[in-house]
Amino acid sequence: MDTLDAMKRRHSTRAYTGEALTAAERATVEALVAEAVAGETQVSMQFAAADGTAFDARFDKVSYYGRFKDVPACVILASPATPEGLRATGHAGETLVLALTGHGLDTCWAGGVIETADRTIGAESEEFDAFVEHSAEPVDVDALTDAAARFHIAITLGHALRPGHPHRSKPIADLLADGTDPDALPDWFAAGMEGVQLAPSALNRQNVRFAPTAGPAETHTVRVTDVGGLLAKVNTGVAMLHFEQAAGVPVEFVLD
Ligand SMILES: Cc1cc2nc3c(=O)[nH]c(=O)nc-3n(C[C@H](O)[C@H](O)[C@H](O)COP(=O)(O)O)c2cc1C
């Protein structure tokens, strides 16, 4: 499955069959996690499989879209709570999501999972303790909590109980920065925007805007602006990954 196929097939899955991952699947996830963070200086990822207990209890307060059910495993991502860290989290996490999709696993980002007021958790929080306790894998607590301000988010994964369905997407014209003519987009840019339409975003807000912009000759330069709102910077990293994968050419981003 190529990446564009994976983008089309990916739908957020909140209800899982409850089946544990096989040893082979776990090994695949571990390998894909390693690939997704290779060369990534901002983001760390930690795989955690349920040990048969109510792992999804940690997820049940999260969703406006229906509760998470029988989540068999998740990957927790941690990064500095900076704009760069949050964008890198979205980019690396969505790299993982598409790779997992390509391997037949269903996923859902879960932004509210380990939420406190500042959307970070400390090693002392009850939620963190619950995560560590319910994980069948040894959890490297230091790796997740070593910096003073860490942002944490989860990606749930497993096998879907029901097939997912495509989300409603804004038209491309509504995902362009103000002043961009939707009828005068270069082909590579229009292709990239189709990827953006397929990108997941918290509460499906799609709060990121794109515009082609002048850059050095022979480059494909894109200006990216988030319009604020829930997890906008994480959504931005996710949408950038979709853009560059769908555009089919090397892309330079200029961030507003
Ligand atoms: C950063 C991020 C955080 C998200 N957090 C949650 C969440 O806490 N609970 C949930 O049910 N869905 C969450 N989602 C999934 C979105 O609701 C979903 O991507 C959106 O509704 C579009 O649907 P689709 O992913 O099926 O295309 C999150 C998505 C992203 C990108």
The ligand as an ORCA input file, in Angstrom:
! r2SCAN-3c Opt
* xyz 0 1
  C      -3.995     15.723     17.343
  C      -5.273     14.934     17.324
  C      -5.941     14.651     18.514
  C      -7.121     13.900     18.507
  N      -7.714     13.588     19.702
  C      -8.831     12.820     19.730
  C      -9.440     12.451     20.962
  O      -8.973     12.819     22.045
  N     -10.547     11.667     20.922
  C     -11.073     11.229     19.739
  O     -12.054     10.509     19.770
  N     -10.524     11.566     18.541
  C      -9.413     12.340     18.513
  N      -8.823     12.668     17.306
  C      -9.373     12.143     16.056
  C     -10.218     13.191     15.313
  O     -11.456     13.365     15.937
  C     -10.373     12.741     13.859
  O      -9.122     12.732     13.242
  C     -11.322     13.626     13.050
  O     -12.623     13.592     13.579
  C     -11.359     13.211     11.562
  O     -11.793     11.896     11.395
  P     -10.863     10.769     10.750
  O      -9.577     10.725     11.564
  O     -11.657      9.504     10.839
  O     -10.551     11.160      9.343
  C      -7.659     13.437     17.292
  C      -6.988     13.738     16.089
  C      -5.815     14.467     16.096
  C      -5.066     14.744     14.820
*
